[in-house]
Amino acid sequence: MRKVIYKLFWVSEYDKEEKWLNEMAERGLALVAIGFCKYTFEECIPGEYNVRLELLKNAPSHGESQQYIKFIEETGAEYLGSIMRWIYFRKKTDEGEFNLYSDNSSRIKQMNKILNLIGILCIMNICIGLNNIFIFFTLSSEFNFICGIVSLSLGLFLVYGFFRVYRIKRKLMQEQSLFE
């Protein structure tokens, strides 16, 4: 039996999304397909799978990304699909531990990719918002004012997400410096 759940996770909540997907697997619902805010599950043995997700440097269709996906599949993981540059894998728990990052250094690199994405989106939204508000004051266009407020609000929310991920990165860097 398939079950579809619609749920929104922001870019900065990638860890919460991964945790939720693994909790679903613990309850006996294995992720089989993903879409934008759409997760399709099938019944499985509770705890049968571990799910991992990662933000790629390039689109999943890029040659380098295809090689990486193939490499992960060779470890016994199953590629479930992608949303933009985010890719999703699952692996049976009885095949051993499933981690995409072997050390803090690789996790820090992943945080940098996420921070770059959030930073670009944040700057774009704030600039678009300010531009629309400027147009409102020069042309008295209410539509531009509404668009400006929405863009600025989204930009400020992205600032929150940026600092959330930055705190995680900083903690990883502190842990790494303890072991060096």
C-alpha positions in Angstrom: 0.0 0.0 0.0 1.3 3.4 -1.0 0.9 6.5 1.2 1.5 10.0 0.0 2.3 12.8 2.5 2.7 16.5 1.6 5.1 18.3 3.9 7.2 21.4 3.5 10.8 21.6 4.6 13.0 24.7 4.0 16.6 24.4 2.7 17.9 25.1 6.2 15.8 22.2 7.6 17.5 19.5 5.6 18.5 17.7 8.9 14.9 17.8 10.1 13.7 16.4 6.8 16.3 13.5 7.0 15.3 12.8 10.6 11.6 12.7 9.7 12.2 10.4 6.8 14.1 8.0 9.0 11.4 8.2 11.7 8.9 7.2 9.0 11.1 4.2 8.1 11.2 3.3 11.7 7.4 3.2 11.7 7.3 0.9 8.7 6.9 3.4 5.9 9.8 3.4 3.4 10.3 6.4 1.1 10.0 5.3 -2.5 9.5 8.6 -4.4 9.9 12.3 -3.8 8.5 15.4 -5.4 8.3 19.1 -4.4 6.7 18.8 -0.9 5.5 15.3 -1.8 6.7 12.1 -0.2 5.5 8.7 -1.4 5.9 5.8 1.0 5.3 2.1 0.9 4.9 -0.3 3.8 8.1 -2.0 4.9 9.5 -3.8 8.0 9.9 -1.1 10.7 13.5 0.1 10.7 14.3 -1.6 7.4 15.9 1.4 5.7 18.1 4.4 6.5 17.5 7.5 4.4 20.1 10.2 3.5 19.9 13.3 1.5 22.6 15.6 0.1 22.9 18.9 -1.8 25.0 18.4 -5.0 27.4 20.9 -6.4 25.7 20.5 -9.8 22.4 19.3 -11.1 21.8 15.6 -10.8 21.9 15.3 -14.6 25.5 16.7 -14.7 28.2 14.1 -15.5 30.1 14.6 -12.2 26.8 14.2 -10.3 25.9 11.1 -12.2 29.3 9.6 -11.3 28.7 10.4 -7.6 25.2 8.9 -7.6 26.6 5.7 -9.3 29.4 5.6 -6.7 26.9 5.8 -3.8 24.7 3.1 -5.5 27.8 0.8 -5.6 27.9 0.9 -1.8 24.4 -0.8 -1.8 22.3 2.4 -1.5 19.3 3.0 -3.7 18.9 6.3 -5.5 15.3 7.5 -5.0 15.4 10.7 -6.9 16.1 14.4 -6.7 14.5 17.8 -6.2 16.6 20.5 -7.8 20.1 19.7 -6.6 19.0 17.7 -3.6 19.4 13.9 -4.0 17.8 11.2 -1.9 19.1 7.7 -1.1 18.0 4.8 1.1 19.9 1.7 2.2 18.8 -1.4 4.1 19.9 -1.1 7.8 21.0 -4.7 7.8 23.7 -3.8 5.3 25.5 -1.7 7.9 25.8 2.0 8.8 24.8 4.4 6.0 26.6 7.8 6.1 27.4 10.1 3.2 30.0 12.0 5.2 32.9 10.1 6.6 34.3 13.0 8.8 33.6 16.6 9.9 35.6 18.0 7.0 33.2 16.5 4.5 30.2 17.7 6.6 31.6 21.2 6.7 31.9 21.2 2.9 28.2 20.2 2.7 27.3 23.0 5.1 29.2 25.4 2.8 27.2 24.3 -0.2 24.0 24.9 1.7 25.1 28.2 3.0 26.0 29.4 -0.5 22.6 28.4 -1.8 20.8 30.1 1.1 23.0 33.2 0.8 22.3 33.6 -2.9 18.5 33.1 -2.5 18.6 35.5 0.5 20.4 38.3 -1.4 18.2 37.9 -4.5 15.0 38.1 -2.4 16.1 41.2 -0.5 17.3 42.9 -3.6 14.0 42.1 -5.5 12.0 43.2 -2.4 13.8 46.5 -2.1 13.5 47.1 -5.8 9.7 46.5 -5.7 9.3 48.8 -2.7 11.3 51.5 -4.6 9.0 51.0 -7.6 6.0 51.4 -5.3 7.3 54.7 -4.0 8.0 56.0 -7.5 5.0 54.7 -9.4 2.5 54.0 -6.5 2.0 50.5 -7.7 0.3 48.5 -4.9 1.2 45.2 -6.6 4.9 46.1 -6.4 4.5 46.9 -2.7 2.9 43.5 -2.0 5.6 41.7 -4.0 8.2 43.7 -2.2 6.9 42.8 1.3 6.7 39.2 0.3 10.2 39.1 -1.1 11.6 41.0 1.9 9.8 38.6 4.3 11.2 35.6 2.5 14.6 37.2 2.5 14.5 37.7 6.2 13.3 34.1 6.8 16.3 33.0 4.7 18.6 35.1 6.9 17.3 33.0 9.8 17.9 29.8 7.9 21.4 31.0 7.0 22.4 31.5 10.6 20.8 28.2 11.7 23.0 26.3 9.2 26.0 28.5 10.1 25.7 27.6 13.8 25.7 23.9 12.8 28.8 24.5 10.7 30.5 26.4 13.5 29.9 23.6 15.9 31.4 21.1 13.4 34.4 23.3 13.0 34.9 23.5 16.8 34.6 19.7 17.1 37.1 19.3 14.2 39.6 21.6 15.9 39.4 19.5 19.1 40.6 16.5 17.2 43.5 18.2 15.3 
